[in-house]
Amino acid sequence: MDLFHTLTELIDLRSFSNLWYWIALAVVWSSASHWVMGVPFDMVYRARKQGGQAALDLEAITRVNVNRMMYITEVSGHWVLGMTCFVLAMLGMLGFYYGVEFAQAVFLLAFPMAIVGLINWSSARRIHREGLAGETLARQLTITRLFIQLVGMVAIFVTALWGMYQNLQIGFLG
């Protein structure tokens, strides 16, 4: 028996039965929920509770991230949208038409994260357009986080169902 065969029997290389995939899924959604538009959400709590300098810090970091997102949108928004759609379409075709399990796993991570990107961009556009500050800014960031968490719950549920289906179809021992 060669070393490669022994390692592939010892370590399952399929995506949905691999513990590392599920850890990565949890880390991705935990990070997406904590970092709303690049702003750590604990700053929102601190700004609401303490006010003063904490509120000014929240407004400053939000303004920096909003301006960055608006600049990227103006300069290369069409390219980013086009490449994102291309990659998602490629992953979807490879995964669900050709049956490549790794592409399915990446698609089930990437597609909901693209929706999160749109939610963040929409919120940044509103903050930029209306010049939100203070409590209204904190409320907007909280609403944005709520929508991201809703997308995350649906995405984790769908990914878990699809992963269980894949594992039952292939079998426990491959």
Chimera marker file (.cmm) of the C-alpha trace (Angstrom):
<marker_set name="trace">
<marker id="1" x="0.000" y="0.000" z="0.000" r="1" g="1" b="0" radius="0.5"/>
<marker id="2" x="1.456" y="3.380" z="-0.959" r="1" g="1" b="0" radius="0.5"/>
<marker id="3" x="1.500" y="6.518" z="1.176" r="1" g="1" b="0" radius="0.5"/>
<marker id="4" x="-0.996" y="8.485" z="-0.963" r="1" g="1" b="0" radius="0.5"/>
<marker id="5" x="-3.609" y="5.728" z="-0.775" r="1" g="1" b="0" radius="0.5"/>
<marker id="6" x="-3.181" y="5.490" z="2.994" r="1" g="1" b="0" radius="0.5"/>
<marker id="7" x="-3.531" y="9.258" z="3.427" r="1" g="1" b="0" radius="0.5"/>
<marker id="8" x="-6.644" y="9.494" z="1.240" r="1" g="1" b="0" radius="0.5"/>
<marker id="9" x="-8.266" y="6.731" z="3.245" r="1" g="1" b="0" radius="0.5"/>
<marker id="10" x="-7.307" y="8.428" z="6.498" r="1" g="1" b="0" radius="0.5"/>
<marker id="11" x="-8.298" y="11.962" z="5.464" r="1" g="1" b="0" radius="0.5"/>
<marker id="12" x="-11.580" y="12.376" z="3.614" r="1" g="1" b="0" radius="0.5"/>
<marker id="13" x="-10.951" y="14.824" z="0.764" r="1" g="1" b="0" radius="0.5"/>
<marker id="14" x="-14.601" y="15.357" z="-0.134" r="1" g="1" b="0" radius="0.5"/>
<marker id="15" x="-15.961" y="18.774" z="0.783" r="1" g="1" b="0" radius="0.5"/>
<marker id="16" x="-19.223" y="18.118" z="2.586" r="1" g="1" b="0" radius="0.5"/>
<marker id="17" x="-17.899" y="15.311" z="4.759" r="1" g="1" b="0" radius="0.5"/>
<marker id="18" x="-14.785" y="17.265" z="5.684" r="1" g="1" b="0" radius="0.5"/>
<marker id="19" x="-14.767" y="18.903" z="9.111" r="1" g="1" b="0" radius="0.5"/>
<marker id="20" x="-12.609" y="21.774" z="7.825" r="1" g="1" b="0" radius="0.5"/>
<marker id="21" x="-15.322" y="22.847" z="5.373" r="1" g="1" b="0" radius="0.5"/>
<marker id="22" x="-17.864" y="23.205" z="8.177" r="1" g="1" b="0" radius="0.5"/>
<marker id="23" x="-15.359" y="25.087" z="10.335" r="1" g="1" b="0" radius="0.5"/>
<marker id="24" x="-14.675" y="27.436" z="7.409" r="1" g="1" b="0" radius="0.5"/>
<marker id="25" x="-18.426" y="27.922" z="6.914" r="1" g="1" b="0" radius="0.5"/>
<marker id="26" x="-18.842" y="28.891" z="10.575" r="1" g="1" b="0" radius="0.5"/>
<marker id="27" x="-15.861" y="31.274" z="10.479" r="1" g="1" b="0" radius="0.5"/>
<marker id="28" x="-17.079" y="32.945" z="7.257" r="1" g="1" b="0" radius="0.5"/>
<marker id="29" x="-20.551" y="33.620" z="8.639" r="1" g="1" b="0" radius="0.5"/>
<marker id="30" x="-19.286" y="34.662" z="12.044" r="1" g="1" b="0" radius="0.5"/>
<marker id="31" x="-16.946" y="37.167" z="10.397" r="1" g="1" b="0" radius="0.5"/>
<marker id="32" x="-19.616" y="38.422" z="8.001" r="1" g="1" b="0" radius="0.5"/>
<marker id="33" x="-21.959" y="39.029" z="10.923" r="1" g="1" b="0" radius="0.5"/>
<marker id="34" x="-19.331" y="40.780" z="13.042" r="1" g="1" b="0" radius="0.5"/>
<marker id="35" x="-17.762" y="42.981" z="10.342" r="1" g="1" b="0" radius="0.5"/>
<marker id="36" x="-20.673" y="44.967" z="8.894" r="1" g="1" b="0" radius="0.5"/>
<marker id="37" x="-19.341" y="47.055" z="5.990" r="1" g="1" b="0" radius="0.5"/>
<marker id="38" x="-15.846" y="46.636" z="7.419" r="1" g="1" b="0" radius="0.5"/>
<marker id="39" x="-16.932" y="48.062" z="10.773" r="1" g="1" b="0" radius="0.5"/>
<marker id="40" x="-16.611" y="45.758" z="13.804" r="1" g="1" b="0" radius="0.5"/>
<marker id="41" x="-20.055" y="45.539" z="15.332" r="1" g="1" b="0" radius="0.5"/>
<marker id="42" x="-18.835" y="45.933" z="18.904" r="1" g="1" b="0" radius="0.5"/>
<marker id="43" x="-18.127" y="49.577" z="17.970" r="1" g="1" b="0" radius="0.5"/>
<marker id="44" x="-21.851" y="50.063" z="17.351" r="1" g="1" b="0" radius="0.5"/>
<marker id="45" x="-22.686" y="48.744" z="20.833" r="1" g="1" b="0" radius="0.5"/>
<marker id="46" x="-19.996" y="50.907" z="22.395" r="1" g="1" b="0" radius="0.5"/>
<marker id="47" x="-21.139" y="54.018" z="20.487" r="1" g="1" b="0" radius="0.5"/>
<marker id="48" x="-24.743" y="53.499" z="21.584" r="1" g="1" b="0" radius="0.5"/>
<marker id="49" x="-23.803" y="52.842" z="25.189" r="1" g="1" b="0" radius="0.5"/>
<marker id="50" x="-21.051" y="55.412" z="25.749" r="1" g="1" b="0" radius="0.5"/>
<marker id="51" x="-21.618" y="58.040" z="23.053" r="1" g="1" b="0" radius="0.5"/>
<marker id="52" x="-18.987" y="60.783" z="22.869" r="1" g="1" b="0" radius="0.5"/>
<marker id="53" x="-15.660" y="59.625" z="21.465" r="1" g="1" b="0" radius="0.5"/>
<marker id="54" x="-16.976" y="56.106" z="20.752" r="1" g="1" b="0" radius="0.5"/>
<marker id="55" x="-19.726" y="57.569" z="18.556" r="1" g="1" b="0" radius="0.5"/>
<marker id="56" x="-17.207" y="59.785" z="16.766" r="1" g="1" b="0" radius="0.5"/>
<marker id="57" x="-14.955" y="56.765" z="16.191" r="1" g="1" b="0" radius="0.5"/>
<marker id="58" x="-17.896" y="54.809" z="14.734" r="1" g="1" b="0" radius="0.5"/>
<marker id="59" x="-18.755" y="57.658" z="12.389" r="1" g="1" b="0" radius="0.5"/>
<marker id="60" x="-15.117" y="58.009" z="11.304" r="1" g="1" b="0" radius="0.5"/>
<marker id="61" x="-14.510" y="54.329" z="10.529" r="1" g="1" b="0" radius="0.5"/>
<marker id="62" x="-17.882" y="54.048" z="8.813" r="1" g="1" b="0" radius="0.5"/>
<marker id="63" x="-17.153" y="57.137" z="6.703" r="1" g="1" b="0" radius="0.5"/>
<marker id="64" x="-13.784" y="55.694" z="5.638" r="1" g="1" b="0" radius="0.5"/>
<marker id="65" x="-15.307" y="52.356" z="4.647" r="1" g="1" b="0" radius="0.5"/>
<marker id="66" x="-18.299" y="53.932" z="2.903" r="1" g="1" b="0" radius="0.5"/>
<marker id="67" x="-16.031" y="56.230" z="0.883" r="1" g="1" b="0" radius="0.5"/>
<marker id="68" x="-13.821" y="53.264" z="-0.022" r="1" g="1" b="0" radius="0.5"/>
<marker id="69" x="-16.810" y="51.238" z="-1.216" r="1" g="1" b="0" radius="0.5"/>
<marker id="70" x="-18.220" y="54.153" z="-3.212" r="1" g="1" b="0" radius="0.5"/>
<marker id="71" x="-14.823" y="54.761" z="-4.851" r="1" g="1" b="0" radius="0.5"/>
<marker id="72" x="-14.436" y="51.093" z="-5.810" r="1" g="1" b="0" radius="0.5"/>
<marker id="73" x="-17.973" y="51.139" z="-7.221" r="1" g="1" b="0" radius="0.5"/>
<marker id="74" x="-17.269" y="54.213" z="-9.340" r="1" g="1" b="0" radius="0.5"/>
<marker id="75" x="-13.876" y="53.077" z="-10.612" r="1" g="1" b="0" radius="0.5"/>
<marker id="76" x="-14.343" y="49.362" z="-11.195" r="1" g="1" b="0" radius="0.5"/>
<marker id="77" x="-17.885" y="48.445" z="-10.193" r="1" g="1" b="0" radius="0.5"/>
<marker id="78" x="-18.788" y="47.003" z="-13.593" r="1" g="1" b="0" radius="0.5"/>
<marker id="79" x="-15.655" y="44.850" z="-13.679" r="1" g="1" b="0" radius="0.5"/>
<marker id="80" x="-16.224" y="43.559" z="-10.161" r="1" g="1" b="0" radius="0.5"/>
<marker id="81" x="-19.854" y="42.741" z="-10.982" r="1" g="1" b="0" radius="0.5"/>
<marker id="82" x="-18.918" y="41.033" z="-14.241" r="1" g="1" b="0" radius="0.5"/>
<marker id="83" x="-16.147" y="38.936" z="-12.713" r="1" g="1" b="0" radius="0.5"/>
<marker id="84" x="-18.306" y="37.977" z="-9.744" r="1" g="1" b="0" radius="0.5"/>
<marker id="85" x="-21.128" y="36.858" z="-12.023" r="1" g="1" b="0" radius="0.5"/>
<marker id="86" x="-18.671" y="34.926" z="-14.202" r="1" g="1" b="0" radius="0.5"/>
<marker id="87" x="-17.092" y="33.108" z="-11.252" r="1" g="1" b="0" radius="0.5"/>
<marker id="88" x="-20.481" y="32.312" z="-9.681" r="1" g="1" b="0" radius="0.5"/>
<marker id="89" x="-21.844" y="31.030" z="-13.010" r="1" g="1" b="0" radius="0.5"/>
<marker id="90" x="-18.720" y="28.917" z="-13.529" r="1" g="1" b="0" radius="0.5"/>
<marker id="91" x="-18.950" y="27.456" z="-10.018" r="1" g="1" b="0" radius="0.5"/>
<marker id="92" x="-22.677" y="26.816" z="-10.428" r="1" g="1" b="0" radius="0.5"/>
<marker id="93" x="-22.205" y="25.011" z="-13.736" r="1" g="1" b="0" radius="0.5"/>
<marker id="94" x="-19.228" y="22.981" z="-12.539" r="1" g="1" b="0" radius="0.5"/>
<marker id="95" x="-20.940" y="22.104" z="-9.294" r="1" g="1" b="0" radius="0.5"/>
<marker id="96" x="-24.539" y="21.446" z="-10.154" r="1" g="1" b="0" radius="0.5"/>
<marker id="97" x="-24.436" y="20.540" z="-13.854" r="1" g="1" b="0" radius="0.5"/>
<marker id="98" x="-21.159" y="18.608" z="-13.956" r="1" g="1" b="0" radius="0.5"/>
<marker id="99" x="-21.377" y="17.362" z="-10.358" r="1" g="1" b="0" radius="0.5"/>
<marker id="100" x="-18.032" y="18.614" z="-9.008" r="1" g="1" b="0" radius="0.5"/>
<marker id="101" x="-18.513" y="18.534" z="-5.245" r="1" g="1" b="0" radius="0.5"/>
<marker id="102" x="-15.748" y="21.043" z="-4.511" r="1" g="1" b="0" radius="0.5"/>
<marker id="103" x="-17.383" y="23.581" z="-6.850" r="1" g="1" b="0" radius="0.5"/>
<marker id="104" x="-20.724" y="22.995" z="-5.117" r="1" g="1" b="0" radius="0.5"/>
<marker id="105" x="-19.116" y="23.669" z="-1.742" r="1" g="1" b="0" radius="0.5"/>
<marker id="106" x="-17.412" y="26.856" z="-2.912" r="1" g="1" b="0" radius="0.5"/>
<marker id="107" x="-20.605" y="28.047" z="-4.642" r="1" g="1" b="0" radius="0.5"/>
<marker id="108" x="-22.608" y="27.502" z="-1.446" r="1" g="1" b="0" radius="0.5"/>
<marker id="109" x="-20.092" y="29.751" z="0.327" r="1" g="1" b="0" radius="0.5"/>
<marker id="110" x="-19.591" y="32.341" z="-2.423" r="1" g="1" b="0" radius="0.5"/>
<marker id="111" x="-23.152" y="32.960" z="-3.630" r="1" g="1" b="0" radius="0.5"/>
<marker id="112" x="-24.547" y="34.007" z="-0.226" r="1" g="1" b="0" radius="0.5"/>
<marker id="113" x="-21.425" y="36.093" z="0.378" r="1" g="1" b="0" radius="0.5"/>
<marker id="114" x="-22.144" y="37.898" z="-2.889" r="1" g="1" b="0" radius="0.5"/>
<marker id="115" x="-25.599" y="38.686" z="-1.514" r="1" g="1" b="0" radius="0.5"/>
<marker id="116" x="-23.921" y="39.970" z="1.663" r="1" g="1" b="0" radius="0.5"/>
<marker id="117" x="-21.726" y="42.160" z="-0.523" r="1" g="1" b="0" radius="0.5"/>
<marker id="118" x="-24.820" y="43.616" z="-2.171" r="1" g="1" b="0" radius="0.5"/>
<marker id="119" x="-26.421" y="44.245" z="1.224" r="1" g="1" b="0" radius="0.5"/>
<marker id="120" x="-23.282" y="46.024" z="2.441" r="1" g="1" b="0" radius="0.5"/>
<marker id="121" x="-23.037" y="48.055" z="-0.772" r="1" g="1" b="0" radius="0.5"/>
<marker id="122" x="-26.702" y="49.069" z="-0.574" r="1" g="1" b="0" radius="0.5"/>
<marker id="123" x="-26.278" y="50.164" z="3.028" r="1" g="1" b="0" radius="0.5"/>
<marker id="124" x="-23.087" y="52.070" z="2.200" r="1" g="1" b="0" radius="0.5"/>
<marker id="125" x="-24.873" y="53.835" z="-0.641" r="1" g="1" b="0" radius="0.5"/>
<marker id="126" x="-27.701" y="54.883" z="1.694" r="1" g="1" b="0" radius="0.5"/>
<marker id="127" x="-25.274" y="56.110" z="4.354" r="1" g="1" b="0" radius="0.5"/>
<marker id="128" x="-23.354" y="58.071" z="1.721" r="1" g="1" b="0" radius="0.5"/>
<marker id="129" x="-26.461" y="59.524" z="0.076" r="1" g="1" b="0" radius="0.5"/>
<marker id="130" x="-28.236" y="60.541" z="3.287" r="1" g="1" b="0" radius="0.5"/>
<marker id="131" x="-25.129" y="61.390" z="5.329" r="1" g="1" b="0" radius="0.5"/>
<marker id="132" x="-26.252" y="59.284" z="8.288" r="1" g="1" b="0" radius="0.5"/>
<marker id="133" x="-24.611" y="59.922" z="11.645" r="1" g="1" b="0" radius="0.5"/>
<marker id="134" x="-25.195" y="59.225" z="15.324" r="1" g="1" b="0" radius="0.5"/>
<marker id="135" x="-28.122" y="57.021" z="16.272" r="1" g="1" b="0" radius="0.5"/>
<marker id="136" x="-29.457" y="56.749" z="12.704" r="1" g="1" b="0" radius="0.5"/>
<marker id="137" x="-26.055" y="55.429" z="11.567" r="1" g="1" b="0" radius="0.5"/>
<marker id="138" x="-26.019" y="52.869" z="14.376" r="1" g="1" b="0" radius="0.5"/>
<marker id="139" x="-29.587" y="51.839" z="13.484" r="1" g="1" b="0" radius="0.5"/>
<marker id="140" x="-28.636" y="51.426" z="9.806" r="1" g="1" b="0" radius="0.5"/>
<marker id="141" x="-25.635" y="49.254" z="10.720" r="1" g="1" b="0" radius="0.5"/>
<marker id="142" x="-27.846" y="47.170" z="13.027" r="1" g="1" b="0" radius="0.5"/>
<marker id="143" x="-30.428" y="46.643" z="10.278" r="1" g="1" b="0" radius="0.5"/>
<marker id="144" x="-27.660" y="45.720" z="7.852" r="1" g="1" b="0" radius="0.5"/>
<marker id="145" x="-26.324" y="43.185" z="10.346" r="1" g="1" b="0" radius="0.5"/>
<marker id="146" x="-29.805" y="41.719" z="10.785" r="1" g="1" b="0" radius="0.5"/>
<marker id="147" x="-30.182" y="41.181" z="7.016" r="1" g="1" b="0" radius="0.5"/>
<marker id="148" x="-26.710" y="39.602" z="6.861" r="1" g="1" b="0" radius="0.5"/>
<marker id="149" x="-27.641" y="37.245" z="9.701" r="1" g="1" b="0" radius="0.5"/>
<marker id="150" x="-30.876" y="36.281" z="7.928" r="1" g="1" b="0" radius="0.5"/>
<marker id="151" x="-28.973" y="35.485" z="4.739" r="1" g="1" b="0" radius="0.5"/>
<marker id="152" x="-26.482" y="33.532" z="6.841" r="1" g="1" b="0" radius="0.5"/>
<marker id="153" x="-29.170" y="31.437" z="8.527" r="1" g="1" b="0" radius="0.5"/>
<marker id="154" x="-30.754" y="30.534" z="5.193" r="1" g="1" b="0" radius="0.5"/>
<marker id="155" x="-27.354" y="29.825" z="3.620" r="1" g="1" b="0" radius="0.5"/>
<marker id="156" x="-26.204" y="27.589" z="6.476" r="1" g="1" b="0" radius="0.5"/>
<marker id="157" x="-29.523" y="25.721" z="6.400" r="1" g="1" b="0" radius="0.5"/>
<marker id="158" x="-29.381" y="25.161" z="2.632" r="1" g="1" b="0" radius="0.5"/>
<marker id="159" x="-25.700" y="24.174" z="2.787" r="1" g="1" b="0" radius="0.5"/>
<marker id="160" x="-26.379" y="21.705" z="5.603" r="1" g="1" b="0" radius="0.5"/>
<marker id="161" x="-29.285" y="20.144" z="3.706" r="1" g="1" b="0" radius="0.5"/>
<marker id="162" x="-27.268" y="19.881" z="0.495" r="1" g="1" b="0" radius="0.5"/>
<marker id="163" x="-24.258" y="18.498" z="2.382" r="1" g="1" b="0" radius="0.5"/>
<marker id="164" x="-26.388" y="15.838" z="4.089" r="1" g="1" b="0" radius="0.5"/>
<marker id="165" x="-27.973" y="14.941" z="0.753" r="1" g="1" b="0" radius="0.5"/>
<marker id="166" x="-24.544" y="14.616" z="-0.881" r="1" g="1" b="0" radius="0.5"/>
<marker id="167" x="-23.218" y="12.479" z="1.972" r="1" g="1" b="0" radius="0.5"/>
<marker id="168" x="-26.251" y="10.193" z="1.836" r="1" g="1" b="0" radius="0.5"/>
<marker id="169" x="-26.029" y="9.887" z="-1.961" r="1" g="1" b="0" radius="0.5"/>
<marker id="170" x="-22.343" y="9.004" z="-1.982" r="1" g="1" b="0" radius="0.5"/>
<marker id="171" x="-22.445" y="6.952" z="1.192" r="1" g="1" b="0" radius="0.5"/>
<marker id="172" x="-20.510" y="7.082" z="4.393" r="1" g="1" b="0" radius="0.5"/>
<marker id="173" x="-17.485" y="5.134" z="3.193" r="1" g="1" b="0" radius="0.5"/>
<marker id="174" x="-17.291" y="6.711" z="-0.264" r="1" g="1" b="0" radius="0.5"/>
<link id1="1" id2="2" r="1" g="1" b="0" radius="0.2"/>
<link id1="2" id2="3" r="1" g="1" b="0" radius="0.2"/>
<link id1="3" id2="4" r="1" g="1" b="0" radius="0.2"/>
<link id1="4" id2="5" r="1" g="1" b="0" radius="0.2"/>
<link id1="5" id2="6" r="1" g="1" b="0" radius="0.2"/>
<link id1="6" id2="7" r="1" g="1" b="0" radius="0.2"/>
<link id1="7" id2="8" r="1" g="1" b="0" radius="0.2"/>
<link id1="8" id2="9" r="1" g="1" b="0" radius="0.2"/>
<link id1="9" id2="10" r="1" g="1" b="0" radius="0.2"/>
<link id1="10" id2="11" r="1" g="1" b="0" radius="0.2"/>
<link id1="11" id2="12" r="1" g="1" b="0" radius="0.2"/>
<link id1="12" id2="13" r="1" g="1" b="0" radius="0.2"/>
<link id1="13" id2="14" r="1" g="1" b="0" radius="0.2"/>
<link id1="14" id2="15" r="1" g="1" b="0" radius="0.2"/>
<link id1="15" id2="16" r="1" g="1" b="0" radius="0.2"/>
<link id1="16" id2="17" r="1" g="1" b="0" radius="0.2"/>
<link id1="17" id2="18" r="1" g="1" b="0" radius="0.2"/>
<link id1="18" id2="19" r="1" g="1" b="0" radius="0.2"/>
<link id1="19" id2="20" r="1" g="1" b="0" radius="0.2"/>
<link id1="20" id2="21" r="1" g="1" b="0" radius="0.2"/>
<link id1="21" id2="22" r="1" g="1" b="0" radius="0.2"/>
<link id1="22" id2="23" r="1" g="1" b="0" radius="0.2"/>
<link id1="23" id2="24" r="1" g="1" b="0" radius="0.2"/>
<link id1="24" id2="25" r="1" g="1" b="0" radius="0.2"/>
<link id1="25" id2="26" r="1" g="1" b="0" radius="0.2"/>
<link id1="26" id2="27" r="1" g="1" b="0" radius="0.2"/>
<link id1="27" id2="28" r="1" g="1" b="0" radius="0.2"/>
<link id1="28" id2="29" r="1" g="1" b="0" radius="0.2"/>
<link id1="29" id2="30" r="1" g="1" b="0" radius="0.2"/>
<link id1="30" id2="31" r="1" g="1" b="0" radius="0.2"/>
<link id1="31" id2="32" r="1" g="1" b="0" radius="0.2"/>
<link id1="32" id2="33" r="1" g="1" b="0" radius="0.2"/>
<link id1="33" id2="34" r="1" g="1" b="0" radius="0.2"/>
<link id1="34" id2="35" r="1" g="1" b="0" radius="0.2"/>
<link id1="35" id2="36" r="1" g="1" b="0" radius="0.2"/>
<link id1="36" id2="37" r="1" g="1" b="0" radius="0.2"/>
<link id1="37" id2="38" r="1" g="1" b="0" radius="0.2"/>
<link id1="38" id2="39" r="1" g="1" b="0" radius="0.2"/>
<link id1="39" id2="40" r="1" g="1" b="0" radius="0.2"/>
<link id1="40" id2="41" r="1" g="1" b="0" radius="0.2"/>
<link id1="41" id2="42" r="1" g="1" b="0" radius="0.2"/>
<link id1="42" id2="43" r="1" g="1" b="0" radius="0.2"/>
<link id1="43" id2="44" r="1" g="1" b="0" radius="0.2"/>
<link id1="44" id2="45" r="1" g="1" b="0" radius="0.2"/>
<link id1="45" id2="46" r="1" g="1" b="0" radius="0.2"/>
<link id1="46" id2="47" r="1" g="1" b="0" radius="0.2"/>
<link id1="47" id2="48" r="1" g="1" b="0" radius="0.2"/>
<link id1="48" id2="49" r="1" g="1" b="0" radius="0.2"/>
<link id1="49" id2="50" r="1" g="1" b="0" radius="0.2"/>
<link id1="50" id2="51" r="1" g="1" b="0" radius="0.2"/>
<link id1="51" id2="52" r="1" g="1" b="0" radius="0.2"/>
<link id1="52" id2="53" r="1" g="1" b="0" radius="0.2"/>
<link id1="53" id2="54" r="1" g="1" b="0" radius="0.2"/>
<link id1="54" id2="55" r="1" g="1" b="0" radius="0.2"/>
<link id1="55" id2="56" r="1" g="1" b="0" radius="0.2"/>
<link id1="56" id2="57" r="1" g="1" b="0" radius="0.2"/>
<link id1="57" id2="58" r="1" g="1" b="0" radius="0.2"/>
<link id1="58" id2="59" r="1" g="1" b="0" radius="0.2"/>
<link id1="59" id2="60" r="1" g="1" b="0" radius="0.2"/>
<link id1="60" id2="61" r="1" g="1" b="0" radius="0.2"/>
<link id1="61" id2="62" r="1" g="1" b="0" radius="0.2"/>
<link id1="62" id2="63" r="1" g="1" b="0" radius="0.2"/>
<link id1="63" id2="64" r="1" g="1" b="0" radius="0.2"/>
<link id1="64" id2="65" r="1" g="1" b="0" radius="0.2"/>
<link id1="65" id2="66" r="1" g="1" b="0" radius="0.2"/>
<link id1="66" id2="67" r="1" g="1" b="0" radius="0.2"/>
<link id1="67" id2="68" r="1" g="1" b="0" radius="0.2"/>
<link id1="68" id2="69" r="1" g="1" b="0" radius="0.2"/>
<link id1="69" id2="70" r="1" g="1" b="0" radius="0.2"/>
<link id1="70" id2="71" r="1" g="1" b="0" radius="0.2"/>
<link id1="71" id2="72" r="1" g="1" b="0" radius="0.2"/>
<link id1="72" id2="73" r="1" g="1" b="0" radius="0.2"/>
<link id1="73" id2="74" r="1" g="1" b="0" radius="0.2"/>
<link id1="74" id2="75" r="1" g="1" b="0" radius="0.2"/>
<link id1="75" id2="76" r="1" g="1" b="0" radius="0.2"/>
<link id1="76" id2="77" r="1" g="1" b="0" radius="0.2"/>
<link id1="77" id2="78" r="1" g="1" b="0" radius="0.2"/>
<link id1="78" id2="79" r="1" g="1" b="0" radius="0.2"/>
<link id1="79" id2="80" r="1" g="1" b="0" radius="0.2"/>
<link id1="80" id2="81" r="1" g="1" b="0" radius="0.2"/>
<link id1="81" id2="82" r="1" g="1" b="0" radius="0.2"/>
<link id1="82" id2="83" r="1" g="1" b="0" radius="0.2"/>
<link id1="83" id2="84" r="1" g="1" b="0" radius="0.2"/>
<link id1="84" id2="85" r="1" g="1" b="0" radius="0.2"/>
<link id1="85" id2="86" r="1" g="1" b="0" radius="0.2"/>
<link id1="86" id2="87" r="1" g="1" b="0" radius="0.2"/>
<link id1="87" id2="88" r="1" g="1" b="0" radius="0.2"/>
<link id1="88" id2="89" r="1" g="1" b="0" radius="0.2"/>
<link id1="89" id2="90" r="1" g="1" b="0" radius="0.2"/>
<link id1="90" id2="91" r="1" g="1" b="0" radius="0.2"/>
<link id1="91" id2="92" r="1" g="1" b="0" radius="0.2"/>
<link id1="92" id2="93" r="1" g="1" b="0" radius="0.2"/>
<link id1="93" id2="94" r="1" g="1" b="0" radius="0.2"/>
<link id1="94" id2="95" r="1" g="1" b="0" radius="0.2"/>
<link id1="95" id2="96" r="1" g="1" b="0" radius="0.2"/>
<link id1="96" id2="97" r="1" g="1" b="0" radius="0.2"/>
<link id1="97" id2="98" r="1" g="1" b="0" radius="0.2"/>
<link id1="98" id2="99" r="1" g="1" b="0" radius="0.2"/>
<link id1="99" id2="100" r="1" g="1" b="0" radius="0.2"/>
<link id1="100" id2="101" r="1" g="1" b="0" radius="0.2"/>
<link id1="101" id2="102" r="1" g="1" b="0" radius="0.2"/>
<link id1="102" id2="103" r="1" g="1" b="0" radius="0.2"/>
<link id1="103" id2="104" r="1" g="1" b="0" radius="0.2"/>
<link id1="104" id2="105" r="1" g="1" b="0" radius="0.2"/>
<link id1="105" id2="106" r="1" g="1" b="0" radius="0.2"/>
<link id1="106" id2="107" r="1" g="1" b="0" radius="0.2"/>
<link id1="107" id2="108" r="1" g="1" b="0" radius="0.2"/>
<link id1="108" id2="109" r="1" g="1" b="0" radius="0.2"/>
<link id1="109" id2="110" r="1" g="1" b="0" radius="0.2"/>
<link id1="110" id2="111" r="1" g="1" b="0" radius="0.2"/>
<link id1="111" id2="112" r="1" g="1" b="0" radius="0.2"/>
<link id1="112" id2="113" r="1" g="1" b="0" radius="0.2"/>
<link id1="113" id2="114" r="1" g="1" b="0" radius="0.2"/>
<link id1="114" id2="115" r="1" g="1" b="0" radius="0.2"/>
<link id1="115" id2="116" r="1" g="1" b="0" radius="0.2"/>
<link id1="116" id2="117" r="1" g="1" b="0" radius="0.2"/>
<link id1="117" id2="118" r="1" g="1" b="0" radius="0.2"/>
<link id1="118" id2="119" r="1" g="1" b="0" radius="0.2"/>
<link id1="119" id2="120" r="1" g="1" b="0" radius="0.2"/>
<link id1="120" id2="121" r="1" g="1" b="0" radius="0.2"/>
<link id1="121" id2="122" r="1" g="1" b="0" radius="0.2"/>
<link id1="122" id2="123" r="1" g="1" b="0" radius="0.2"/>
<link id1="123" id2="124" r="1" g="1" b="0" radius="0.2"/>
<link id1="124" id2="125" r="1" g="1" b="0" radius="0.2"/>
<link id1="125" id2="126" r="1" g="1" b="0" radius="0.2"/>
<link id1="126" id2="127" r="1" g="1" b="0" radius="0.2"/>
<link id1="127" id2="128" r="1" g="1" b="0" radius="0.2"/>
<link id1="128" id2="129" r="1" g="1" b="0" radius="0.2"/>
<link id1="129" id2="130" r="1" g="1" b="0" radius="0.2"/>
<link id1="130" id2="131" r="1" g="1" b="0" radius="0.2"/>
<link id1="131" id2="132" r="1" g="1" b="0" radius="0.2"/>
<link id1="132" id2="133" r="1" g="1" b="0" radius="0.2"/>
<link id1="133" id2="134" r="1" g="1" b="0" radius="0.2"/>
<link id1="134" id2="135" r="1" g="1" b="0" radius="0.2"/>
<link id1="135" id2="136" r="1" g="1" b="0" radius="0.2"/>
<link id1="136" id2="137" r="1" g="1" b="0" radius="0.2"/>
<link id1="137" id2="138" r="1" g="1" b="0" radius="0.2"/>
<link id1="138" id2="139" r="1" g="1" b="0" radius="0.2"/>
<link id1="139" id2="140" r="1" g="1" b="0" radius="0.2"/>
<link id1="140" id2="141" r="1" g="1" b="0" radius="0.2"/>
<link id1="141" id2="142" r="1" g="1" b="0" radius="0.2"/>
<link id1="142" id2="143" r="1" g="1" b="0" radius="0.2"/>
<link id1="143" id2="144" r="1" g="1" b="0" radius="0.2"/>
<link id1="144" id2="145" r="1" g="1" b="0" radius="0.2"/>
<link id1="145" id2="146" r="1" g="1" b="0" radius="0.2"/>
<link id1="146" id2="147" r="1" g="1" b="0" radius="0.2"/>
<link id1="147" id2="148" r="1" g="1" b="0" radius="0.2"/>
<link id1="148" id2="149" r="1" g="1" b="0" radius="0.2"/>
<link id1="149" id2="150" r="1" g="1" b="0" radius="0.2"/>
<link id1="150" id2="151" r="1" g="1" b="0" radius="0.2"/>
<link id1="151" id2="152" r="1" g="1" b="0" radius="0.2"/>
<link id1="152" id2="153" r="1" g="1" b="0" radius="0.2"/>
<link id1="153" id2="154" r="1" g="1" b="0" radius="0.2"/>
<link id1="154" id2="155" r="1" g="1" b="0" radius="0.2"/>
<link id1="155" id2="156" r="1" g="1" b="0" radius="0.2"/>
<link id1="156" id2="157" r="1" g="1" b="0" radius="0.2"/>
<link id1="157" id2="158" r="1" g="1" b="0" radius="0.2"/>
<link id1="158" id2="159" r="1" g="1" b="0" radius="0.2"/>
<link id1="159" id2="160" r="1" g="1" b="0" radius="0.2"/>
<link id1="160" id2="161" r="1" g="1" b="0" radius="0.2"/>
<link id1="161" id2="162" r="1" g="1" b="0" radius="0.2"/>
<link id1="162" id2="163" r="1" g="1" b="0" radius="0.2"/>
<link id1="163" id2="164" r="1" g="1" b="0" radius="0.2"/>
<link id1="164" id2="165" r="1" g="1" b="0" radius="0.2"/>
<link id1="165" id2="166" r="1" g="1" b="0" radius="0.2"/>
<link id1="166" id2="167" r="1" g="1" b="0" radius="0.2"/>
<link id1="167" id2="168" r="1" g="1" b="0" radius="0.2"/>
<link id1="168" id2="169" r="1" g="1" b="0" radius="0.2"/>
<link id1="169" id2="170" r="1" g="1" b="0" radius="0.2"/>
<link id1="170" id2="171" r="1" g="1" b="0" radius="0.2"/>
<link id1="171" id2="172" r="1" g="1" b="0" radius="0.2"/>
<link id1="172" id2="173" r="1" g="1" b="0" radius="0.2"/>
<link id1="173" id2="174" r="1" g="1" b="0" radius="0.2"/>
</marker_set>
